[in-house]
Amino acid sequence: MRQDVLNDDSLTFAEKIISVRAEGDGKAHHPGDITVIPADLAMAQDSTGPLAIKVFGEMGVAKVWDPTRIHLAIDHTFPAADEKVANLHHLMREFAKKHGVRLVEGSISHQHLLENHV
């Protein structure tokens, strides 16, 4: 199936990538299709990470799916300008420590991923 999709000139490059990565159905995927693709990597930074950590806790999940594939970055508000931001950074540090998730501080999160993980 993979080679068929890659050789299909009617598919865009993005459709080929999505079709190859899609779970289990063995067909080409097009705009409008509902497609499930496993995540290679998840990243949250200090603007979105604390909310994700809060929701994670509310869900009652005991552990992350794969700590080696999750990255937290403190970069948008680094160093912390006030106590509120410092508390959010503390929340991220504690979550990373508890779950064995990689935490990067003071780096540009998107650039860090490009240079180290893509």
Summary of the structure (lengths in Angstrom):
residues: 118
radius of gyration: 18.3
end to end distance: 25.3
largest distance: 56.0
contacts: 274
relative contact order: 0.14
helix: 46%
strand: 11%
